[in-house]
Amino acid sequence: MMDSENVLQRITIDPNICFGKPTVRGMRYSVELILELLSSGMSYQEILDDYPSLEKKDILACIMFANNIVRYKNFQYAV
């Protein structure tokens, strides 16, 4: 299980990389990209095969990062 400290080490935000979007370890793989790949049905292993510089912990960090945003963000839905 990953804790928040590990997420902070793996997910970085740099205004000079991907327009400041959260990325994996300062590489040009955004959290958004990883989540899109997962939501398209790709498995962890398929993602790792296509992006060999990624690690399984990077994918888990992206999921935890997104989970924390959803958990702590106050969403208001228009009806």
mmCIF file of the N, C-alpha and C atoms, coordinates in Angstrom:
data_MODEL
# 
_entry.id   MODEL 
# 
loop_
_atom_site.group_PDB 
_atom_site.id 
_atom_site.type_symbol 
_atom_site.label_atom_id 
_atom_site.label_alt_id 
_atom_site.label_comp_id 
_atom_site.label_asym_id 
_atom_site.label_entity_id 
_atom_site.label_seq_id 
_atom_site.pdbx_PDB_ins_code 
_atom_site.Cartn_x 
_atom_site.Cartn_y 
_atom_site.Cartn_z 
_atom_site.occupancy 
_atom_site.B_iso_or_equiv 
_atom_site.pdbx_formal_charge 
_atom_site.auth_seq_id 
_atom_site.auth_comp_id 
_atom_site.auth_asym_id 
_atom_site.auth_atom_id 
_atom_site.pdbx_PDB_model_num 
ATOM 1   N N  . MET A 1 1  ? 0.847   -1.186 0.000   1.00 0.00 ? 1  MET A N  1 
ATOM 2   C CA . MET A 1 1  ? 0.000   0.000  0.000   1.00 0.00 ? 1  MET A CA 1 
ATOM 3   C C  . MET A 1 1  ? 0.889   1.245  0.000   1.00 0.00 ? 1  MET A C  1 
ATOM 4   N N  . MET A 1 2  ? 0.530   2.213  -0.799  1.00 0.00 ? 2  MET A N  1 
ATOM 5   C CA . MET A 1 2  ? 1.310   3.443  -0.867  1.00 0.00 ? 2  MET A CA 1 
ATOM 6   C C  . MET A 1 2  ? 0.740   4.464  0.091   1.00 0.00 ? 2  MET A C  1 
ATOM 7   N N  . ASP A 1 3  ? 1.612   5.256  0.689   1.00 0.00 ? 3  ASP A N  1 
ATOM 8   C CA . ASP A 1 3  ? 1.153   6.332  1.547   1.00 0.00 ? 3  ASP A CA 1 
ATOM 9   C C  . ASP A 1 3  ? 1.338   7.665  0.836   1.00 0.00 ? 3  ASP A C  1 
ATOM 10  N N  . SER A 1 4  ? 0.820   8.714  1.430   1.00 0.00 ? 4  SER A N  1 
ATOM 11  C CA . SER A 1 4  ? 0.862   10.033 0.793   1.00 0.00 ? 4  SER A CA 1 
ATOM 12  C C  . SER A 1 4  ? 2.279   10.508 0.525   1.00 0.00 ? 4  SER A C  1 
ATOM 13  N N  . GLU A 1 5  ? 3.214   10.130 1.384   1.00 0.00 ? 5  GLU A N  1 
ATOM 14  C CA . GLU A 1 5  ? 4.600   10.546 1.189   1.00 0.00 ? 5  GLU A CA 1 
ATOM 15  C C  . GLU A 1 5  ? 5.160   9.988  -0.111  1.00 0.00 ? 5  GLU A C  1 
ATOM 16  N N  . ASN A 1 6  ? 4.871   8.726  -0.397  1.00 0.00 ? 6  ASN A N  1 
ATOM 17  C CA . ASN A 1 6  ? 5.338   8.134  -1.656  1.00 0.00 ? 6  ASN A CA 1 
ATOM 18  C C  . ASN A 1 6  ? 4.713   8.815  -2.858  1.00 0.00 ? 6  ASN A C  1 
ATOM 19  N N  . VAL A 1 7  ? 3.447   9.201  -2.741  1.00 0.00 ? 7  VAL A N  1 
ATOM 20  C CA . VAL A 1 7  ? 2.782   9.898  -3.845  1.00 0.00 ? 7  VAL A CA 1 
ATOM 21  C C  . VAL A 1 7  ? 3.486   11.218 -4.108  1.00 0.00 ? 7  VAL A C  1 
ATOM 22  N N  . LEU A 1 8  ? 3.780   11.952 -3.061  1.00 0.00 ? 8  LEU A N  1 
ATOM 23  C CA . LEU A 1 8  ? 4.442   13.241 -3.243  1.00 0.00 ? 8  LEU A CA 1 
ATOM 24  C C  . LEU A 1 8  ? 5.810   13.075 -3.895  1.00 0.00 ? 8  LEU A C  1 
ATOM 25  N N  . GLN A 1 9  ? 6.460   11.965 -3.680  1.00 0.00 ? 9  GLN A N  1 
ATOM 26  C CA . GLN A 1 9  ? 7.757   11.731 -4.301  1.00 0.00 ? 9  GLN A CA 1 
ATOM 27  C C  . GLN A 1 9  ? 7.616   11.349 -5.772  1.00 0.00 ? 9  GLN A C  1 
ATOM 28  N N  . ARG A 1 10 ? 6.525   10.738 -6.149  1.00 0.00 ? 10 ARG A N  1 
ATOM 29  C CA . ARG A 1 10 ? 6.355   10.258 -7.518  1.00 0.00 ? 10 ARG A CA 1 
ATOM 30  C C  . ARG A 1 10 ? 5.567   11.216 -8.406  1.00 0.00 ? 10 ARG A C  1 
ATOM 31  N N  . ILE A 1 11 ? 4.669   11.990 -7.837  1.00 0.00 ? 11 ILE A N  1 
ATOM 32  C CA . ILE A 1 11 ? 3.865   12.933 -8.625  1.00 0.00 ? 11 ILE A CA 1 
ATOM 33  C C  . ILE A 1 11 ? 4.437   14.327 -8.430  1.00 0.00 ? 11 ILE A C  1 
ATOM 34  N N  . THR A 1 12 ? 4.827   14.941 -9.533  1.00 0.00 ? 12 THR A N  1 
ATOM 35  C CA . THR A 1 12 ? 5.452   16.256 -9.463  1.00 0.00 ? 12 THR A CA 1 
ATOM 36  C C  . THR A 1 12 ? 4.674   17.254 -10.315 1.00 0.00 ? 12 THR A C  1 
ATOM 37  N N  . ILE A 1 13 ? 4.791   18.506 -9.930  1.00 0.00 ? 13 ILE A N  1 
ATOM 38  C CA . ILE A 1 13 ? 4.166   19.591 -10.695 1.00 0.00 ? 13 ILE A CA 1 
ATOM 39  C C  . ILE A 1 13 ? 5.247   20.625 -10.975 1.00 0.00 ? 13 ILE A C  1 
ATOM 40  N N  . ASP A 1 14 ? 5.516   20.825 -12.245 1.00 0.00 ? 14 ASP A N  1 
ATOM 41  C CA . ASP A 1 14 ? 6.548   21.762 -12.675 1.00 0.00 ? 14 ASP A CA 1 
ATOM 42  C C  . ASP A 1 14 ? 5.965   22.562 -13.834 1.00 0.00 ? 14 ASP A C  1 
ATOM 43  N N  . PRO A 1 15 ? 5.924   23.887 -13.701 1.00 0.00 ? 15 PRO A N  1 
ATOM 44  C CA . PRO A 1 15 ? 5.325   24.694 -14.775 1.00 0.00 ? 15 PRO A CA 1 
ATOM 45  C C  . PRO A 1 15 ? 6.010   24.531 -16.129 1.00 0.00 ? 15 PRO A C  1 
ATOM 46  N N  . ASN A 1 16 ? 7.232   24.008 -16.144 1.00 0.00 ? 16 ASN A N  1 
ATOM 47  C CA . ASN A 1 16 ? 7.970   23.819 -17.397 1.00 0.00 ? 16 ASN A CA 1 
ATOM 48  C C  . ASN A 1 16 ? 7.757   22.444 -18.020 1.00 0.00 ? 16 ASN A C  1 
ATOM 49  N N  . ILE A 1 17 ? 6.993   21.579 -17.360 1.00 0.00 ? 17 ILE A N  1 
ATOM 50  C CA . ILE A 1 17 ? 6.738   20.241 -17.882 1.00 0.00 ? 17 ILE A CA 1 
ATOM 51  C C  . ILE A 1 17 ? 5.233   20.056 -18.030 1.00 0.00 ? 17 ILE A C  1 
ATOM 52  N N  . CYS A 1 18 ? 4.797   19.754 -19.240 1.00 0.00 ? 18 CYS A N  1 
ATOM 53  C CA . CYS A 1 18 ? 3.372   19.507 -19.534 1.00 0.00 ? 18 CYS A CA 1 
ATOM 54  C C  . CYS A 1 18 ? 2.467   20.635 -19.029 1.00 0.00 ? 18 CYS A C  1 
ATOM 55  N N  . PHE A 1 19 ? 2.921   21.861 -19.197 1.00 0.00 ? 19 PHE A N  1 
ATOM 56  C CA . PHE A 1 19 ? 2.135   23.045 -18.837 1.00 0.00 ? 19 PHE A CA 1 
ATOM 57  C C  . PHE A 1 19 ? 1.722   23.050 -17.361 1.00 0.00 ? 19 PHE A C  1 
ATOM 58  N N  . GLY A 1 20 ? 2.539   22.435 -16.513 1.00 0.00 ? 20 GLY A N  1 
ATOM 59  C CA . GLY A 1 20 ? 2.257   22.448 -15.083 1.00 0.00 ? 20 GLY A CA 1 
ATOM 60  C C  . GLY A 1 20 ? 1.284   21.385 -14.606 1.00 0.00 ? 20 GLY A C  1 
ATOM 61  N N  . LYS A 1 21 ? 0.899   20.494 -15.502 1.00 0.00 ? 21 LYS A N  1 
ATOM 62  C CA . LYS A 1 21 ? 0.015   19.395 -15.078 1.00 0.00 ? 21 LYS A CA 1 
ATOM 63  C C  . LYS A 1 21 ? 0.809   18.444 -14.189 1.00 0.00 ? 21 LYS A C  1 
ATOM 64  N N  . PRO A 1 22 ? 0.142   17.757 -13.266 1.00 0.00 ? 22 PRO A N  1 
ATOM 65  C CA . PRO A 1 22 ? 0.834   16.762 -12.453 1.00 0.00 ? 22 PRO A CA 1 
ATOM 66  C C  . PRO A 1 22 ? 1.380   15.646 -13.347 1.00 0.00 ? 22 PRO A C  1 
ATOM 67  N N  . THR A 1 23 ? 2.656   15.322 -13.162 1.00 0.00 ? 23 THR A N  1 
ATOM 68  C CA . THR A 1 23 ? 3.307   14.283 -13.956 1.00 0.00 ? 23 THR A CA 1 
ATOM 69  C C  . THR A 1 23 ? 3.982   13.262 -13.039 1.00 0.00 ? 23 THR A C  1 
ATOM 70  N N  . VAL A 1 24 ? 4.391   12.178 -13.640 1.00 0.00 ? 24 VAL A N  1 
ATOM 71  C CA . VAL A 1 24 ? 5.077   11.107 -12.923 1.00 0.00 ? 24 VAL A CA 1 
ATOM 72  C C  . VAL A 1 24 ? 6.574   11.398 -12.897 1.00 0.00 ? 24 VAL A C  1 
ATOM 73  N N  . ARG A 1 25 ? 7.108   11.579 -11.723 1.00 0.00 ? 25 ARG A N  1 
ATOM 74  C CA . ARG A 1 25 ? 8.548   11.746 -11.485 1.00 0.00 ? 25 ARG A CA 1 
ATOM 75  C C  . ARG A 1 25 ? 9.217   12.737 -12.427 1.00 0.00 ? 25 ARG A C  1 
ATOM 76  N N  . GLY A 1 26 ? 8.528   13.827 -12.748 1.00 0.00 ? 26 GLY A N  1 
ATOM 77  C CA . GLY A 1 26 ? 9.121   14.856 -13.592 1.00 0.00 ? 26 GLY A CA 1 
ATOM 78  C C  . GLY A 1 26 ? 9.265   14.476 -15.052 1.00 0.00 ? 26 GLY A C  1 
ATOM 79  N N  . MET A 1 27 ? 8.747   13.306 -15.418 1.00 0.00 ? 27 MET A N  1 
ATOM 80  C CA . MET A 1 27 ? 8.778   12.902 -16.825 1.00 0.00 ? 27 MET A CA 1 
ATOM 81  C C  . MET A 1 27 ? 7.552   13.501 -17.521 1.00 0.00 ? 27 MET A C  1 
ATOM 82  N N  . ARG A 1 28 ? 7.462   13.338 -18.778 1.00 0.00 ? 28 ARG A N  1 
ATOM 83  C CA . ARG A 1 28 ? 6.346   13.911 -19.537 1.00 0.00 ? 28 ARG A CA 1 
ATOM 84  C C  . ARG A 1 28 ? 5.161   12.955 -19.632 1.00 0.00 ? 28 ARG A C  1 
ATOM 85  N N  . TYR A 1 29 ? 4.955   12.183 -18.593 1.00 0.00 ? 29 TYR A N  1 
ATOM 86  C CA . TYR A 1 29 ? 3.783   11.314 -18.488 1.00 0.00 ? 29 TYR A CA 1 
ATOM 87  C C  . TYR A 1 29 ? 2.866   11.935 -17.443 1.00 0.00 ? 29 TYR A C  1 
ATOM 88  N N  . SER A 1 30 ? 1.781   12.544 -17.901 1.00 0.00 ? 30 SER A N  1 
ATOM 89  C CA . SER A 1 30 ? 0.884   13.207 -16.958 1.00 0.00 ? 30 SER A CA 1 
ATOM 90  C C  . SER A 1 30 ? 0.003   12.191 -16.242 1.00 0.00 ? 30 SER A C  1 
ATOM 91  N N  . VAL A 1 31 ? -0.429  12.585 -15.059 1.00 0.00 ? 31 VAL A N  1 
ATOM 92  C CA . VAL A 1 31 ? -1.389  11.765 -14.311 1.00 0.00 ? 31 VAL A CA 1 
ATOM 93  C C  . VAL A 1 31 ? -2.622  11.561 -15.177 1.00 0.00 ? 31 VAL A C  1 
ATOM 94  N N  . GLU A 1 32 ? -3.024  12.602 -15.869 1.00 0.00 ? 32 GLU A N  1 
ATOM 95  C CA . GLU A 1 32 ? -4.185  12.531 -16.758 1.00 0.00 ? 32 GLU A CA 1 
ATOM 96  C C  . GLU A 1 32 ? -4.017  11.433 -17.806 1.00 0.00 ? 32 GLU A C  1 
ATOM 97  N N  . LEU A 1 33 ? -2.844  11.351 -18.428 1.00 0.00 ? 33 LEU A N  1 
ATOM 98  C CA . LEU A 1 33 ? -2.584  10.319 -19.438 1.00 0.00 ? 33 LEU A CA 1 
ATOM 99  C C  . LEU A 1 33 ? -2.721  8.926  -18.835 1.00 0.00 ? 33 LEU A C  1 
ATOM 100 N N  . ILE A 1 34 ? -2.117  8.709  -17.692 1.00 0.00 ? 34 ILE A N  1 
ATOM 101 C CA . ILE A 1 34 ? -2.159  7.387  -17.067 1.00 0.00 ? 34 ILE A CA 1 
ATOM 102 C C  . ILE A 1 34 ? -3.597  7.006  -16.731 1.00 0.00 ? 34 ILE A C  1 
ATOM 103 N N  . LEU A 1 35 ? -4.366  7.950  -16.210 1.00 0.00 ? 35 LEU A N  1 
ATOM 104 C CA . LEU A 1 35 ? -5.766  7.668  -15.886 1.00 0.00 ? 35 LEU A CA 1 
ATOM 105 C C  . LEU A 1 35 ? -6.581  7.390  -17.145 1.00 0.00 ? 35 LEU A C  1 
ATOM 106 N N  . GLU A 1 36 ? -6.292  8.109  -18.222 1.00 0.00 ? 36 GLU A N  1 
ATOM 107 C CA . GLU A 1 36 ? -6.981  7.847  -19.493 1.00 0.00 ? 36 GLU A CA 1 
ATOM 108 C C  . GLU A 1 36 ? -6.673  6.446  -20.004 1.00 0.00 ? 36 GLU A C  1 
ATOM 109 N N  . LEU A 1 37 ? -5.414  6.037  -19.896 1.00 0.00 ? 37 LEU A N  1 
ATOM 110 C CA . LEU A 1 37 ? -5.036  4.696  -20.343 1.00 0.00 ? 37 LEU A CA 1 
ATOM 111 C C  . LEU A 1 37 ? -5.758  3.631  -19.524 1.00 0.00 ? 37 LEU A C  1 
ATOM 112 N N  . LEU A 1 38 ? -5.803  3.823  -18.210 1.00 0.00 ? 38 LEU A N  1 
ATOM 113 C CA . LEU A 1 38 ? -6.506  2.874  -17.347 1.00 0.00 ? 38 LEU A CA 1 
ATOM 114 C C  . LEU A 1 38 ? -7.998  2.840  -17.665 1.00 0.00 ? 38 LEU A C  1 
ATOM 115 N N  . SER A 1 39 ? -8.589  4.013  -17.858 1.00 0.00 ? 39 SER A N  1 
ATOM 116 C CA . SER A 1 39 ? -10.034 4.056  -18.118 1.00 0.00 ? 39 SER A CA 1 
ATOM 117 C C  . SER A 1 39 ? -10.390 3.506  -19.493 1.00 0.00 ? 39 SER A C  1 
ATOM 118 N N  . SER A 1 40 ? -9.412  3.455  -20.394 1.00 0.00 ? 40 SER A N  1 
ATOM 119 C CA . SER A 1 40 ? -9.665  2.873  -21.716 1.00 0.00 ? 40 SER A CA 1 
ATOM 120 C C  . SER A 1 40 ? -9.637  1.348  -21.655 1.00 0.00 ? 40 SER A C  1 
ATOM 121 N N  . GLY A 1 41 ? -9.233  0.809  -20.508 1.00 0.00 ? 41 GLY A N  1 
ATOM 122 C CA . GLY A 1 41 ? -9.224  -0.634 -20.346 1.00 0.00 ? 41 GLY A CA 1 
ATOM 123 C C  . GLY A 1 41 ? -7.842  -1.266 -20.356 1.00 0.00 ? 41 GLY A C  1 
ATOM 124 N N  . MET A 1 42 ? -6.811  -0.458 -20.495 1.00 0.00 ? 42 MET A N  1 
ATOM 125 C CA . MET A 1 42 ? -5.463  -1.017 -20.480 1.00 0.00 ? 42 MET A CA 1 
ATOM 126 C C  . MET A 1 42 ? -5.136  -1.533 -19.080 1.00 0.00 ? 42 MET A C  1 
ATOM 127 N N  . SER A 1 43 ? -4.433  -2.626 -19.032 1.00 0.00 ? 43 SER A N  1 
ATOM 128 C CA . SER A 1 43 ? -3.994  -3.173 -17.749 1.00 0.00 ? 43 SER A CA 1 
ATOM 129 C C  . SER A 1 43 ? -2.701  -2.481 -17.322 1.00 0.00 ? 43 SER A C  1 
ATOM 130 N N  . TYR A 1 44 ? -2.350  -2.646 -16.060 1.00 0.00 ? 44 TYR A N  1 
ATOM 131 C CA . TYR A 1 44 ? -1.073  -2.117 -15.585 1.00 0.00 ? 44 TYR A CA 1 
ATOM 132 C C  . TYR A 1 44 ? 0.056   -2.619 -16.476 1.00 0.00 ? 44 TYR A C  1 
ATOM 133 N N  . GLN A 1 45 ? 0.044   -3.920 -16.754 1.00 0.00 ? 45 GLN A N  1 
ATOM 134 C CA . GLN A 1 45 ? 1.140   -4.514 -17.521 1.00 0.00 ? 45 GLN A CA 1 
ATOM 135 C C  . GLN A 1 45 ? 1.199   -3.955 -18.934 1.00 0.00 ? 45 GLN A C  1 
ATOM 136 N N  . GLU A 1 46 ? 0.061   -3.724 -19.560 1.00 0.00 ? 46 GLU A N  1 
ATOM 137 C CA . GLU A 1 46 ? 0.062   -3.140 -20.910 1.00 0.00 ? 46 GLU A CA 1 
ATOM 138 C C  . GLU A 1 46 ? 0.661   -1.738 -20.891 1.00 0.00 ? 46 GLU A C  1 
ATOM 139 N N  . ILE A 1 47 ? 0.323   -0.959 -19.872 1.00 0.00 ? 47 ILE A N  1 
ATOM 140 C CA . ILE A 1 47 ? 0.883   0.391  -19.758 1.00 0.00 ? 47 ILE A CA 1 
ATOM 141 C C  . ILE A 1 47 ? 2.391   0.306  -19.552 1.00 0.00 ? 47 ILE A C  1 
ATOM 142 N N  . LEU A 1 48 ? 2.819   -0.582 -18.660 1.00 0.00 ? 48 LEU A N  1 
ATOM 143 C CA . LEU A 1 48 ? 4.250   -0.733 -18.394 1.00 0.00 ? 48 LEU A CA 1 
ATOM 144 C C  . LEU A 1 48 ? 5.000   -1.219 -19.631 1.00 0.00 ? 48 LEU A C  1 
ATOM 145 N N  . ASP A 1 49 ? 4.364   -2.067 -20.425 1.00 0.00 ? 49 ASP A N  1 
ATOM 146 C CA . ASP A 1 49 ? 4.994   -2.539 -21.661 1.00 0.00 ? 49 ASP A CA 1 
ATOM 147 C C  . ASP A 1 49 ? 5.140   -1.404 -22.676 1.00 0.00 ? 49 ASP A C  1 
ATOM 148 N N  . ASP A 1 50 ? 4.130   -0.545 -22.764 1.00 0.00 ? 50 ASP A N  1 
ATOM 149 C CA . ASP A 1 50 ? 4.161   0.570  -23.718 1.00 0.00 ? 50 ASP A CA 1 
ATOM 150 C C  . ASP A 1 50 ? 5.053   1.723  -23.252 1.00 0.00 ? 50 ASP A C  1 
ATOM 151 N N  . TYR A 1 51 ? 5.217   1.874  -21.946 1.00 0.00 ? 51 TYR A N  1 
ATOM 152 C CA . TYR A 1 51 ? 5.994   2.967  -21.363 1.00 0.00 ? 51 TYR A CA 1 
ATOM 153 C C  . TYR A 1 51 ? 7.009   2.379  -20.379 1.00 0.00 ? 51 TYR A C  1 
ATOM 154 N N  . PRO A 1 52 ? 8.109   1.840  -20.883 1.00 0.00 ? 52 PRO A N  1 
ATOM 155 C CA . PRO A 1 52 ? 9.051   1.090  -20.038 1.00 0.00 ? 52 PRO A CA 1 
ATOM 156 C C  . PRO A 1 52 ? 9.712   1.910  -18.926 1.00 0.00 ? 52 PRO A C  1 
ATOM 157 N N  . SER A 1 53 ? 9.704   3.216  -19.024 1.00 0.00 ? 53 SER A N  1 
ATOM 158 C CA . SER A 1 53 ? 10.308  4.021  -17.953 1.00 0.00 ? 53 SER A CA 1 
ATOM 159 C C  . SER A 1 53 ? 9.379   4.174  -16.745 1.00 0.00 ? 53 SER A C  1 
ATOM 160 N N  . LEU A 1 54 ? 8.130   3.736  -16.894 1.00 0.00 ? 54 LEU A N  1 
ATOM 161 C CA . LEU A 1 54 ? 7.195   3.772  -15.768 1.00 0.00 ? 54 LEU A CA 1 
ATOM 162 C C  . LEU A 1 54 ? 7.336   2.514  -14.919 1.00 0.00 ? 54 LEU A C  1 
ATOM 163 N N  . GLU A 1 55 ? 6.948   2.637  -13.659 1.00 0.00 ? 55 GLU A N  1 
ATOM 164 C CA . GLU A 1 55 ? 6.913   1.512  -12.730 1.00 0.00 ? 55 GLU A CA 1 
ATOM 165 C C  . GLU A 1 55 ? 5.485   1.354  -12.229 1.00 0.00 ? 55 GLU A C  1 
ATOM 166 N N  . LYS A 1 56 ? 5.171   0.161  -11.748 1.00 0.00 ? 56 LYS A N  1 
ATOM 167 C CA . LYS A 1 56 ? 3.823   -0.076 -11.232 1.00 0.00 ? 56 LYS A CA 1 
ATOM 168 C C  . LYS A 1 56 ? 3.484   0.920  -10.127 1.00 0.00 ? 56 LYS A C  1 
ATOM 169 N N  . LYS A 1 57 ? 4.449   1.276  -9.298  1.00 0.00 ? 57 LYS A N  1 
ATOM 170 C CA . LYS A 1 57 ? 4.206   2.245  -8.232  1.00 0.00 ? 57 LYS A CA 1 
ATOM 171 C C  . LYS A 1 57 ? 3.822   3.613  -8.786  1.00 0.00 ? 57 LYS A C  1 
ATOM 172 N N  . ASP A 1 58 ? 4.286   3.953  -9.994  1.00 0.00 ? 58 ASP A N  1 
ATOM 173 C CA . ASP A 1 58 ? 3.897   5.216  -10.633 1.00 0.00 ? 58 ASP A CA 1 
ATOM 174 C C  . ASP A 1 58 ? 2.408   5.209  -10.960 1.00 0.00 ? 58 ASP A C  1 
ATOM 175 N N  . ILE A 1 59 ? 1.937   4.091  -11.477 1.00 0.00 ? 59 ILE A N  1 
ATOM 176 C CA . ILE A 1 59 ? 0.516   3.974  -11.819 1.00 0.00 ? 59 ILE A CA 1 
ATOM 177 C C  . ILE A 1 59 ? -0.331  4.050  -10.546 1.00 0.00 ? 59 ILE A C  1 
ATOM 178 N N  . LEU A 1 60 ? 0.091   3.352  -9.528  1.00 0.00 ? 60 LEU A N  1 
ATOM 179 C CA . LEU A 1 60 ? -0.639  3.400  -8.253  1.00 0.00 ? 60 LEU A CA 1 
ATOM 180 C C  . LEU A 1 60 ? -0.626  4.808  -7.669  1.00 0.00 ? 60 LEU A C  1 
ATOM 181 N N  . ALA A 1 61 ? 0.480   5.507  -7.811  1.00 0.00 ? 61 ALA A N  1 
ATOM 182 C CA . ALA A 1 61 ? 0.566   6.889  -7.321  1.00 0.00 ? 61 ALA A CA 1 
ATOM 183 C C  . ALA A 1 61 ? -0.425  7.787  -8.059  1.00 0.00 ? 61 ALA A C  1 
ATOM 184 N N  . CYS A 1 62 ? -0.586  7.579  -9.369  1.00 0.00 ? 62 CYS A N  1 
ATOM 185 C CA . CYS A 1 62 ? -1.553  8.370  -10.147 1.00 0.00 ? 62 CYS A CA 1 
ATOM 186 C C  . CYS A 1 62 ? -2.970  8.134  -9.640  1.00 0.00 ? 62 CYS A C  1 
ATOM 187 N N  . ILE A 1 63 ? -3.287  6.885  -9.358  1.00 0.00 ? 63 ILE A N  1 
ATOM 188 C CA . ILE A 1 63 ? -4.622  6.572  -8.855  1.00 0.00 ? 63 ILE A CA 1 
ATOM 189 C C  . ILE A 1 63 ? -4.833  7.206  -7.486  1.00 0.00 ? 63 ILE A C  1 
ATOM 190 N N  . MET A 1 64 ? -3.838  7.108  -6.619  1.00 0.00 ? 64 MET A N  1 
ATOM 191 C CA . MET A 1 64 ? -3.960  7.692  -5.282  1.00 0.00 ? 64 MET A CA 1 
ATOM 192 C C  . MET A 1 64 ? -4.056  9.218  -5.362  1.00 0.00 ? 64 MET A C  1 
ATOM 193 N N  . PHE A 1 65 ? -3.287  9.827  -6.247  1.00 0.00 ? 65 PHE A N  1 
ATOM 194 C CA . PHE A 1 65 ? -3.326  11.272 -6.433  1.00 0.00 ? 65 PHE A CA 1 
ATOM 195 C C  . PHE A 1 65 ? -4.734  11.709 -6.848  1.00 0.00 ? 65 PHE A C  1 
ATOM 196 N N  . ALA A 1 66 ? -5.297  11.016 -7.832  1.00 0.00 ? 66 ALA A N  1 
ATOM 197 C CA . ALA A 1 66 ? -6.651  11.347 -8.302  1.00 0.00 ? 66 ALA A CA 1 
ATOM 198 C C  . ALA A 1 66 ? -7.683  11.110 -7.193  1.00 0.00 ? 66 ALA A C  1 
ATOM 199 N N  . ASN A 1 67 ? -7.514  10.037 -6.455  1.00 0.00 ? 67 ASN A N  1 
ATOM 200 C CA . ASN A 1 67 ? -8.423  9.740  -5.357  1.00 0.00 ? 67 ASN A CA 1 
ATOM 201 C C  . ASN A 1 67 ? -8.393  10.854 -4.320  1.00 0.00 ? 67 ASN A C  1 
ATOM 202 N N  . ASN A 1 68 ? -7.217  11.350 -4.006  1.00 0.00 ? 68 ASN A N  1 
ATOM 203 C CA . ASN A 1 68 ? -7.107  12.436 -3.022  1.00 0.00 ? 68 ASN A CA 1 
ATOM 204 C C  . ASN A 1 68 ? -7.779  13.709 -3.517  1.00 0.00 ? 68 ASN A C  1 
ATOM 205 N N  . ILE A 1 69 ? -7.670  13.987 -4.807  1.00 0.00 ? 69 ILE A N  1 
ATOM 206 C CA . ILE A 1 69 ? -8.340  15.178 -5.356  1.00 0.00 ? 69 ILE A CA 1 
ATOM 207 C C  . ILE A 1 69 ? -9.854  15.035 -5.221  1.00 0.00 ? 69 ILE A C  1 
ATOM 208 N N  . VAL A 1 70 ? -10.372 13.890 -5.593  1.00 0.00 ? 70 VAL A N  1 
ATOM 209 C CA . VAL A 1 70 ? -11.818 13.666 -5.520  1.00 0.00 ? 70 VAL A CA 1 
ATOM 210 C C  . VAL A 1 70 ? -12.283 13.677 -4.062  1.00 0.00 ? 70 VAL A C  1 
ATOM 211 N N  . ARG A 1 71 ? -11.499 13.113 -3.192  1.00 0.00 ? 71 ARG A N  1 
ATOM 212 C CA . ARG A 1 71 ? -11.870 13.038 -1.775  1.00 0.00 ? 71 ARG A CA 1 
ATOM 213 C C  . ARG A 1 71 ? -11.961 14.418 -1.138  1.00 0.00 ? 71 ARG A C  1 
ATOM 214 N N  . TYR A 1 72 ? -11.024 15.302 -1.450  1.00 0.00 ? 72 TYR A N  1 
ATOM 215 C CA . TYR A 1 72 ? -10.939 16.568 -0.741  1.00 0.00 ? 72 TYR A CA 1 
ATOM 216 C C  . TYR A 1 72 ? -11.504 17.762 -1.501  1.00 0.00 ? 72 TYR A C  1 
ATOM 217 N N  . LYS A 1 73 ? -11.838 17.584 -2.745  1.00 0.00 ? 73 LYS A N  1 
ATOM 218 C CA . LYS A 1 73 ? -12.402 18.674 -3.543  1.00 0.00 ? 73 LYS A CA 1 
ATOM 219 C C  . LYS A 1 73 ? -13.898 18.784 -3.269  1.00 0.00 ? 73 LYS A C  1 
ATOM 220 N N  . ASN A 1 74 ? -14.388 19.986 -3.108  1.00 0.00 ? 74 ASN A N  1 
ATOM 221 C CA . ASN A 1 74 ? -15.814 20.211 -2.887  1.00 0.00 ? 74 ASN A CA 1 
ATOM 222 C C  . ASN A 1 74 ? -16.458 20.457 -4.239  1.00 0.00 ? 74 ASN A C  1 
ATOM 223 N N  . PHE A 1 75 ? -17.125 19.440 -4.766  1.00 0.00 ? 75 PHE A N  1 
ATOM 224 C CA . PHE A 1 75 ? -17.744 19.550 -6.076  1.00 0.00 ? 75 PHE A CA 1 
ATOM 225 C C  . PHE A 1 75 ? -19.184 20.042 -5.932  1.00 0.00 ? 75 PHE A C  1 
ATOM 226 N N  . GLN A 1 76 ? -19.578 20.909 -6.836  1.00 0.00 ? 76 GLN A N  1 
ATOM 227 C CA . GLN A 1 76 ? -20.970 21.348 -6.892  1.00 0.00 ? 76 GLN A CA 1 
ATOM 228 C C  . GLN A 1 76 ? -21.475 21.003 -8.281  1.00 0.00 ? 76 GLN A C  1 
ATOM 229 N N  . TYR A 1 77 ? -22.552 20.279 -8.306  1.00 0.00 ? 77 TYR A N  1 
ATOM 230 C CA . TYR A 1 77 ? -23.116 19.848 -9.588  1.00 0.00 ? 77 TYR A CA 1 
ATOM 231 C C  . TYR A 1 77 ? -24.332 20.690 -9.924  1.00 0.00 ? 77 TYR A C  1 
ATOM 232 N N  . ALA A 1 78 ? -24.398 21.121 -11.177 1.00 0.00 ? 78 ALA A N  1 
ATOM 233 C CA . ALA A 1 78 ? -25.580 21.831 -11.644 1.00 0.00 ? 78 ALA A CA 1 
ATOM 234 C C  . ALA A 1 78 ? -26.653 20.804 -11.973 1.00 0.00 ? 78 ALA A C  1 
ATOM 235 N N  . VAL A 1 79 ? -27.862 21.113 -11.605 1.00 0.00 ? 79 VAL A N  1 
ATOM 236 C CA . VAL A 1 79 ? -28.958 20.195 -11.872 1.00 0.00 ? 79 VAL A CA 1 
ATOM 237 C C  . VAL A 1 79 ? -29.817 20.701 -13.002 1.00 0.00 ? 79 VAL A C  1 
# 
